[in-house]
Amino acid sequence: MALVKVHGPPMSTAVSRVLACLLEKDVQFQLINVDMAKGQHKSPEYLKIQPFGQVPAFQDEDITLFESRAICRYVSEKYMDKGNKGLFGSSNPLAKASIEQWLEAESQNFNPPSSTLVFQLAFAPMMKLKQDPGAIKLNEEKLKKVLDVYERRLGESRFLAGDEFTLADLSHLPNGQYLVSRTDRGELLTSRKNVGRWWNEISSRDSWKKVVEMQNVKPAKA
């Protein structure tokens, strides 16, 4: 069986989400770097597999996908019997609906303010771009409200979708990692009793530790 291919730098939050899923499912993969500084993501060859010219691009033989959460769902379903078998729930429709519900919460509620904070606090200084104090304040307040909801939920269950680690939790790792390790707003996660307990547990998983290691190693060139 040919290895699945993931195109993109592991520093990308979307790419790292896919890598964490593949590692959880114990699926062998090839990571192919896309040098965005050189415009490789806009090349005609790349646009054939990622029509929006972004990362990641995912290939499984003749199948191509390009949205990280959709890729994670696909990997979890196709390789249901490998690795973490409960990553996307069981045949129980309620269990799967709960995972989907919190995946949507991550995508619609957690991701927008956390992505803005990560960009403004971690990447803008690195890229020598001017920070926007208004955007930082607004999105910090938005994220606080989201995490207040999470705090209540995580007082009721060990993980977001129930008592098992699932895609719903995994999807929060990329932005959460940058907030905690690259900004001075990590206490948004760590200072809350239940959210902090949850964060420490999910960020300590072997799969995620491997992704963080990969972020510090240069991937193979495309």
ChimeraX commands (.cxc) that place a marker at each C-alpha (Angstrom):
marker #1 position 0.00,0.00,0.00 radius 0.5
marker #1 position 1.35,3.42,-0.98 radius 0.5
marker #1 position 1.98,5.92,1.79 radius 0.5
marker #1 position -0.48,8.75,2.14 radius 0.5
marker #1 position 1.14,12.10,1.44 radius 0.5
marker #1 position 0.76,15.34,3.37 radius 0.5
marker #1 position 1.97,18.47,1.62 radius 0.5
marker #1 position 2.83,21.44,3.80 radius 0.5
marker #1 position 5.07,22.66,6.64 radius 0.5
marker #1 position 4.40,21.14,10.09 radius 0.5
marker #1 position 4.51,24.66,11.56 radius 0.5
marker #1 position 1.12,25.23,9.89 radius 0.5
marker #1 position -1.72,24.69,12.34 radius 0.5
marker #1 position -3.81,22.95,9.68 radius 0.5
marker #1 position -0.94,20.66,8.66 radius 0.5
marker #1 position -0.13,19.80,12.28 radius 0.5
marker #1 position -3.79,18.88,12.90 radius 0.5
marker #1 position -3.58,16.28,10.09 radius 0.5
marker #1 position -0.23,14.96,11.30 radius 0.5
marker #1 position -1.59,14.46,14.82 radius 0.5
marker #1 position -4.53,12.50,13.41 radius 0.5
marker #1 position -2.31,10.26,11.28 radius 0.5
marker #1 position -0.08,9.54,14.28 radius 0.5
marker #1 position -3.10,8.77,16.50 radius 0.5
marker #1 position -4.35,6.35,13.85 radius 0.5
marker #1 position -0.90,4.83,13.34 radius 0.5
marker #1 position -1.09,5.49,9.59 radius 0.5
marker #1 position 2.23,5.68,7.75 radius 0.5
marker #1 position 2.67,8.91,5.80 radius 0.5
marker #1 position 5.13,10.96,3.80 radius 0.5
marker #1 position 5.47,14.64,4.71 radius 0.5
marker #1 position 6.38,16.81,1.73 radius 0.5
marker #1 position 7.48,20.36,2.41 radius 0.5
marker #1 position 5.84,23.24,0.55 radius 0.5
marker #1 position 8.07,26.31,0.56 radius 0.5
marker #1 position 5.47,29.04,0.76 radius 0.5
marker #1 position 8.13,31.75,0.84 radius 0.5
marker #1 position 9.12,30.63,-2.67 radius 0.5
marker #1 position 5.51,30.45,-3.82 radius 0.5
marker #1 position 5.44,26.67,-4.27 radius 0.5
marker #1 position 1.83,26.67,-3.02 radius 0.5
marker #1 position 0.82,28.69,-6.10 radius 0.5
marker #1 position 2.53,26.48,-8.69 radius 0.5
marker #1 position 0.31,24.84,-11.35 radius 0.5
marker #1 position 1.32,21.37,-10.13 radius 0.5
marker #1 position 0.35,22.15,-6.54 radius 0.5
marker #1 position -2.93,23.83,-7.51 radius 0.5
marker #1 position -4.00,20.54,-9.10 radius 0.5
marker #1 position -4.16,18.97,-5.64 radius 0.5
marker #1 position -4.98,22.11,-3.60 radius 0.5
marker #1 position -7.10,24.45,-5.74 radius 0.5
marker #1 position -7.00,27.29,-3.18 radius 0.5
marker #1 position -3.20,27.32,-3.03 radius 0.5
marker #1 position -3.08,26.73,0.71 radius 0.5
marker #1 position -1.86,23.96,3.02 radius 0.5
marker #1 position -2.33,21.14,3.65 radius 0.5
marker #1 position -2.88,19.09,0.54 radius 0.5
marker #1 position -3.51,15.41,1.18 radius 0.5
marker #1 position -3.13,12.49,-1.20 radius 0.5
marker #1 position -4.20,8.89,-0.71 radius 0.5
marker #1 position -3.40,7.16,-4.00 radius 0.5
marker #1 position -5.80,8.85,-6.46 radius 0.5
marker #1 position -7.78,10.72,-3.78 radius 0.5
marker #1 position -6.98,14.32,-2.91 radius 0.5
marker #1 position -8.36,16.40,-0.02 radius 0.5
marker #1 position -7.45,19.86,1.23 radius 0.5
marker #1 position -9.35,20.82,4.41 radius 0.5
marker #1 position -7.66,19.64,7.59 radius 0.5
marker #1 position -10.76,18.67,9.58 radius 0.5
marker #1 position -12.24,16.83,6.59 radius 0.5
marker #1 position -8.93,15.01,6.14 radius 0.5
marker #1 position -9.01,13.96,9.81 radius 0.5
marker #1 position -12.56,12.65,9.45 radius 0.5
marker #1 position -11.58,10.71,6.32 radius 0.5
marker #1 position -8.48,9.18,7.92 radius 0.5
marker #1 position -10.42,8.21,11.03 radius 0.5
marker #1 position -13.17,6.54,8.99 radius 0.5
marker #1 position -10.96,4.80,6.43 radius 0.5
marker #1 position -8.51,3.48,9.00 radius 0.5
marker #1 position -11.17,2.77,11.64 radius 0.5
marker #1 position -9.47,-0.43,12.83 radius 0.5
marker #1 position -5.99,1.10,13.19 radius 0.5
marker #1 position -4.46,3.02,16.09 radius 0.5
marker #1 position -6.91,4.96,18.25 radius 0.5
marker #1 position -10.14,3.24,17.22 radius 0.5
marker #1 position -12.43,5.69,19.02 radius 0.5
marker #1 position -10.97,8.87,17.53 radius 0.5
marker #1 position -14.13,9.59,15.51 radius 0.5
marker #1 position -16.54,7.67,17.66 radius 0.5
marker #1 position -18.25,4.35,17.18 radius 0.5
marker #1 position -21.38,3.29,15.35 radius 0.5
marker #1 position -23.37,5.01,18.10 radius 0.5
marker #1 position -25.00,8.01,16.36 radius 0.5
marker #1 position -25.13,10.08,19.56 radius 0.5
marker #1 position -21.42,9.58,20.25 radius 0.5
marker #1 position -20.54,10.69,16.73 radius 0.5
marker #1 position -22.92,13.65,16.91 radius 0.5
marker #1 position -21.23,14.80,20.11 radius 0.5
marker #1 position -17.81,14.68,18.43 radius 0.5
marker #1 position -19.17,16.58,15.42 radius 0.5
marker #1 position -20.75,19.14,17.72 radius 0.5
marker #1 position -17.49,19.96,19.46 radius 0.5
marker #1 position -15.52,19.83,16.22 radius 0.5
marker #1 position -17.86,22.54,14.96 radius 0.5
marker #1 position -17.39,24.46,18.20 radius 0.5
marker #1 position -13.63,24.38,17.60 radius 0.5
marker #1 position -14.00,25.47,13.98 radius 0.5
marker #1 position -16.64,28.17,14.52 radius 0.5
marker #1 position -16.01,29.42,18.07 radius 0.5
marker #1 position -12.48,28.54,19.24 radius 0.5
marker #1 position -10.51,28.79,16.01 radius 0.5
marker #1 position -11.35,32.37,14.88 radius 0.5
marker #1 position -10.27,34.23,18.05 radius 0.5
marker #1 position -7.38,31.88,18.86 radius 0.5
marker #1 position -6.04,32.10,15.28 radius 0.5
marker #1 position -6.12,35.89,15.44 radius 0.5
marker #1 position -4.31,35.92,18.78 radius 0.5
marker #1 position -1.68,33.47,17.53 radius 0.5
marker #1 position -1.07,35.58,14.44 radius 0.5
marker #1 position -0.98,38.90,16.28 radius 0.5
marker #1 position 1.10,37.74,19.25 radius 0.5
marker #1 position 3.37,35.08,17.76 radius 0.5
marker #1 position 3.67,35.50,14.01 radius 0.5
marker #1 position 3.33,39.27,13.44 radius 0.5
marker #1 position 6.47,40.06,15.52 radius 0.5
marker #1 position 8.36,37.26,13.77 radius 0.5
marker #1 position 7.34,38.67,10.37 radius 0.5
marker #1 position 8.11,42.20,11.53 radius 0.5
marker #1 position 4.48,43.24,11.10 radius 0.5
marker #1 position 2.74,45.79,13.29 radius 0.5
marker #1 position 0.47,44.30,15.92 radius 0.5
marker #1 position -3.15,45.43,16.21 radius 0.5
marker #1 position -3.93,46.06,19.91 radius 0.5
marker #1 position -7.66,46.39,19.14 radius 0.5
marker #1 position -7.79,42.98,17.46 radius 0.5
marker #1 position -5.83,41.43,20.32 radius 0.5
marker #1 position -8.19,42.83,22.97 radius 0.5
marker #1 position -11.36,41.94,21.05 radius 0.5
marker #1 position -10.30,38.37,20.32 radius 0.5
marker #1 position -8.98,37.78,23.82 radius 0.5
marker #1 position -12.44,38.66,25.15 radius 0.5
marker #1 position -14.10,36.40,22.57 radius 0.5
marker #1 position -11.81,33.49,23.47 radius 0.5
marker #1 position -12.45,33.98,27.19 radius 0.5
marker #1 position -16.19,33.53,26.60 radius 0.5
marker #1 position -15.61,30.37,24.55 radius 0.5
marker #1 position -13.32,28.92,27.22 radius 0.5
marker #1 position -15.88,29.71,29.92 radius 0.5
marker #1 position -18.25,27.37,28.06 radius 0.5
marker #1 position -15.48,24.78,27.81 radius 0.5
marker #1 position -14.78,25.11,31.53 radius 0.5
marker #1 position -18.36,24.17,32.35 radius 0.5
marker #1 position -18.39,21.32,29.86 radius 0.5
marker #1 position -15.08,19.90,31.09 radius 0.5
marker #1 position -16.40,19.94,34.63 radius 0.5
marker #1 position -18.93,17.37,33.44 radius 0.5
marker #1 position -16.74,15.12,31.29 radius 0.5
marker #1 position -13.06,14.26,30.95 radius 0.5
marker #1 position -12.93,15.33,27.30 radius 0.5
marker #1 position -15.15,17.56,25.18 radius 0.5
marker #1 position -17.24,14.85,23.53 radius 0.5
marker #1 position -17.28,12.48,26.49 radius 0.5
marker #1 position -14.85,10.32,28.44 radius 0.5
marker #1 position -12.56,9.44,25.52 radius 0.5
marker #1 position -10.03,11.55,23.58 radius 0.5
marker #1 position -11.44,12.23,20.10 radius 0.5
marker #1 position -11.00,14.47,17.07 radius 0.5
marker #1 position -12.96,17.11,18.99 radius 0.5
marker #1 position -10.05,17.47,21.41 radius 0.5
marker #1 position -7.29,16.88,18.87 radius 0.5
marker #1 position -8.47,19.75,16.69 radius 0.5
marker #1 position -7.72,22.26,19.47 radius 0.5
marker #1 position -4.06,21.27,19.78 radius 0.5
marker #1 position -2.45,23.41,17.03 radius 0.5
marker #1 position -3.68,26.85,18.13 radius 0.5
marker #1 position -3.58,25.88,21.79 radius 0.5
marker #1 position 0.09,24.92,21.46 radius 0.5
marker #1 position 1.02,28.29,19.98 radius 0.5
marker #1 position -0.97,30.20,22.59 radius 0.5
marker #1 position 0.74,28.36,25.44 radius 0.5
marker #1 position 4.27,28.15,24.05 radius 0.5
marker #1 position 4.65,31.23,21.83 radius 0.5
marker #1 position 2.51,33.96,23.45 radius 0.5
marker #1 position 1.95,35.50,26.86 radius 0.5
marker #1 position -1.74,34.51,26.82 radius 0.5
marker #1 position -1.27,30.84,27.65 radius 0.5
marker #1 position -3.03,31.35,30.98 radius 0.5
marker #1 position -6.29,31.66,29.05 radius 0.5
marker #1 position -6.06,27.87,28.85 radius 0.5
marker #1 position -3.91,26.91,31.81 radius 0.5
marker #1 position -5.45,29.08,34.54 radius 0.5
marker #1 position -8.91,27.50,34.28 radius 0.5
marker #1 position -9.22,24.44,36.50 radius 0.5
marker #1 position -11.01,22.10,34.08 radius 0.5
marker #1 position -9.66,23.54,30.82 radius 0.5
marker #1 position -6.13,23.47,32.28 radius 0.5
marker #1 position -6.49,19.83,33.33 radius 0.5
marker #1 position -7.84,18.95,29.87 radius 0.5
marker #1 position -5.12,20.90,28.08 radius 0.5
marker #1 position -2.32,19.26,30.06 radius 0.5
marker #1 position -3.74,15.84,29.23 radius 0.5
marker #1 position -4.31,16.29,25.49 radius 0.5
marker #1 position -1.03,18.16,24.88 radius 0.5
marker #1 position 0.91,15.38,26.63 radius 0.5
marker #1 position -0.22,12.69,24.20 radius 0.5
marker #1 position 2.62,10.93,22.36 radius 0.5
marker #1 position 1.11,11.80,18.98 radius 0.5
marker #1 position 1.17,15.53,19.71 radius 0.5
marker #1 position 4.66,15.43,21.24 radius 0.5
marker #1 position 5.88,13.91,17.95 radius 0.5
marker #1 position 4.20,16.71,15.96 radius 0.5
marker #1 position 5.90,19.36,18.12 radius 0.5
marker #1 position 9.24,17.60,17.50 radius 0.5
marker #1 position 8.53,17.62,13.74 radius 0.5
marker #1 position 7.91,21.37,13.87 radius 0.5
marker #1 position 11.52,21.78,14.93 radius 0.5
marker #1 position 12.92,19.54,12.17 radius 0.5
marker #1 position 13.16,20.53,8.51 radius 0.5
marker #1 position 10.84,18.31,6.45 radius 0.5
marker #1 position 11.85,16.72,3.15 radius 0.5
marker #1 position 11.78,19.04,0.16 radius 0.5
marker #1 position 9.05,18.71,-2.44 radius 0.5
marker link #1:1,2 radius 0.2
marker link #1:2,3 radius 0.2
marker link #1:3,4 radius 0.2
marker link #1:4,5 radius 0.2
marker link #1:5,6 radius 0.2
marker link #1:6,7 radius 0.2
marker link #1:7,8 radius 0.2
marker link #1:8,9 radius 0.2
marker link #1:9,10 radius 0.2
marker link #1:10,11 radius 0.2
marker link #1:11,12 radius 0.2
marker link #1:12,13 radius 0.2
marker link #1:13,14 radius 0.2
marker link #1:14,15 radius 0.2
marker link #1:15,16 radius 0.2
marker link #1:16,17 radius 0.2
marker link #1:17,18 radius 0.2
marker link #1:18,19 radius 0.2
marker link #1:19,20 radius 0.2
marker link #1:20,21 radius 0.2
marker link #1:21,22 radius 0.2
marker link #1:22,23 radius 0.2
marker link #1:23,24 radius 0.2
marker link #1:24,25 radius 0.2
marker link #1:25,26 radius 0.2
marker link #1:26,27 radius 0.2
marker link #1:27,28 radius 0.2
marker link #1:28,29 radius 0.2
marker link #1:29,30 radius 0.2
marker link #1:30,31 radius 0.2
marker link #1:31,32 radius 0.2
marker link #1:32,33 radius 0.2
marker link #1:33,34 radius 0.2
marker link #1:34,35 radius 0.2
marker link #1:35,36 radius 0.2
marker link #1:36,37 radius 0.2
marker link #1:37,38 radius 0.2
marker link #1:38,39 radius 0.2
marker link #1:39,40 radius 0.2
marker link #1:40,41 radius 0.2
marker link #1:41,42 radius 0.2
marker link #1:42,43 radius 0.2
marker link #1:43,44 radius 0.2
marker link #1:44,45 radius 0.2
marker link #1:45,46 radius 0.2
marker link #1:46,47 radius 0.2
marker link #1:47,48 radius 0.2
marker link #1:48,49 radius 0.2
marker link #1:49,50 radius 0.2
marker link #1:50,51 radius 0.2
marker link #1:51,52 radius 0.2
marker link #1:52,53 radius 0.2
marker link #1:53,54 radius 0.2
marker link #1:54,55 radius 0.2
marker link #1:55,56 radius 0.2
marker link #1:56,57 radius 0.2
marker link #1:57,58 radius 0.2
marker link #1:58,59 radius 0.2
marker link #1:59,60 radius 0.2
marker link #1:60,61 radius 0.2
marker link #1:61,62 radius 0.2
marker link #1:62,63 radius 0.2
marker link #1:63,64 radius 0.2
marker link #1:64,65 radius 0.2
marker link #1:65,66 radius 0.2
marker link #1:66,67 radius 0.2
marker link #1:67,68 radius 0.2
marker link #1:68,69 radius 0.2
marker link #1:69,70 radius 0.2
marker link #1:70,71 radius 0.2
marker link #1:71,72 radius 0.2
marker link #1:72,73 radius 0.2
marker link #1:73,74 radius 0.2
marker link #1:74,75 radius 0.2
marker link #1:75,76 radius 0.2
marker link #1:76,77 radius 0.2
marker link #1:77,78 radius 0.2
marker link #1:78,79 radius 0.2
marker link #1:79,80 radius 0.2
marker link #1:80,81 radius 0.2
marker link #1:81,82 radius 0.2
marker link #1:82,83 radius 0.2
marker link #1:83,84 radius 0.2
marker link #1:84,85 radius 0.2
marker link #1:85,86 radius 0.2
marker link #1:86,87 radius 0.2
marker link #1:87,88 radius 0.2
marker link #1:88,89 radius 0.2
marker link #1:89,90 radius 0.2
marker link #1:90,91 radius 0.2
marker link #1:91,92 radius 0.2
marker link #1:92,93 radius 0.2
marker link #1:93,94 radius 0.2
marker link #1:94,95 radius 0.2
marker link #1:95,96 radius 0.2
marker link #1:96,97 radius 0.2
marker link #1:97,98 radius 0.2
marker link #1:98,99 radius 0.2
marker link #1:99,100 radius 0.2
marker link #1:100,101 radius 0.2
marker link #1:101,102 radius 0.2
marker link #1:102,103 radius 0.2
marker link #1:103,104 radius 0.2
marker link #1:104,105 radius 0.2
marker link #1:105,106 radius 0.2
marker link #1:106,107 radius 0.2
marker link #1:107,108 radius 0.2
marker link #1:108,109 radius 0.2
marker link #1:109,110 radius 0.2
marker link #1:110,111 radius 0.2
marker link #1:111,112 radius 0.2
marker link #1:112,113 radius 0.2
marker link #1:113,114 radius 0.2
marker link #1:114,115 radius 0.2
marker link #1:115,116 radius 0.2
marker link #1:116,117 radius 0.2
marker link #1:117,118 radius 0.2
marker link #1:118,119 radius 0.2
marker link #1:119,120 radius 0.2
marker link #1:120,121 radius 0.2
marker link #1:121,122 radius 0.2
marker link #1:122,123 radius 0.2
marker link #1:123,124 radius 0.2
marker link #1:124,125 radius 0.2
marker link #1:125,126 radius 0.2
marker link #1:126,127 radius 0.2
marker link #1:127,128 radius 0.2
marker link #1:128,129 radius 0.2
marker link #1:129,130 radius 0.2
marker link #1:130,131 radius 0.2
marker link #1:131,132 radius 0.2
marker link #1:132,133 radius 0.2
marker link #1:133,134 radius 0.2
marker link #1:134,135 radius 0.2
marker link #1:135,136 radius 0.2
marker link #1:136,137 radius 0.2
marker link #1:137,138 radius 0.2
marker link #1:138,139 radius 0.2
marker link #1:139,140 radius 0.2
marker link #1:140,141 radius 0.2
marker link #1:141,142 radius 0.2
marker link #1:142,143 radius 0.2
marker link #1:143,144 radius 0.2
marker link #1:144,145 radius 0.2
marker link #1:145,146 radius 0.2
marker link #1:146,147 radius 0.2
marker link #1:147,148 radius 0.2
marker link #1:148,149 radius 0.2
marker link #1:149,150 radius 0.2
marker link #1:150,151 radius 0.2
marker link #1:151,152 radius 0.2
marker link #1:152,153 radius 0.2
marker link #1:153,154 radius 0.2
marker link #1:154,155 radius 0.2
marker link #1:155,156 radius 0.2
marker link #1:156,157 radius 0.2
marker link #1:157,158 radius 0.2
marker link #1:158,159 radius 0.2
marker link #1:159,160 radius 0.2
marker link #1:160,161 radius 0.2
marker link #1:161,162 radius 0.2
marker link #1:162,163 radius 0.2
marker link #1:163,164 radius 0.2
marker link #1:164,165 radius 0.2
marker link #1:165,166 radius 0.2
marker link #1:166,167 radius 0.2
marker link #1:167,168 radius 0.2
marker link #1:168,169 radius 0.2
marker link #1:169,170 radius 0.2
marker link #1:170,171 radius 0.2
marker link #1:171,172 radius 0.2
marker link #1:172,173 radius 0.2
marker link #1:173,174 radius 0.2
marker link #1:174,175 radius 0.2
marker link #1:175,176 radius 0.2
marker link #1:176,177 radius 0.2
marker link #1:177,178 radius 0.2
marker link #1:178,179 radius 0.2
marker link #1:179,180 radius 0.2
marker link #1:180,181 radius 0.2
marker link #1:181,182 radius 0.2
marker link #1:182,183 radius 0.2
marker link #1:183,184 radius 0.2
marker link #1:184,185 radius 0.2
marker link #1:185,186 radius 0.2
marker link #1:186,187 radius 0.2
marker link #1:187,188 radius 0.2
marker link #1:188,189 radius 0.2
marker link #1:189,190 radius 0.2
marker link #1:190,191 radius 0.2
marker link #1:191,192 radius 0.2
marker link #1:192,193 radius 0.2
marker link #1:193,194 radius 0.2
marker link #1:194,195 radius 0.2
marker link #1:195,196 radius 0.2
marker link #1:196,197 radius 0.2
marker link #1:197,198 radius 0.2
marker link #1:198,199 radius 0.2
marker link #1:199,200 radius 0.2
marker link #1:200,201 radius 0.2
marker link #1:201,202 radius 0.2
marker link #1:202,203 radius 0.2
marker link #1:203,204 radius 0.2
marker link #1:204,205 radius 0.2
marker link #1:205,206 radius 0.2
marker link #1:206,207 radius 0.2
marker link #1:207,208 radius 0.2
marker link #1:208,209 radius 0.2
marker link #1:209,210 radius 0.2
marker link #1:210,211 radius 0.2
marker link #1:211,212 radius 0.2
marker link #1:212,213 radius 0.2
marker link #1:213,214 radius 0.2
marker link #1:214,215 radius 0.2
marker link #1:215,216 radius 0.2
marker link #1:216,217 radius 0.2
marker link #1:217,218 radius 0.2
marker link #1:218,219 radius 0.2
marker link #1:219,220 radius 0.2
marker link #1:220,221 radius 0.2
marker link #1:221,222 radius 0.2
view
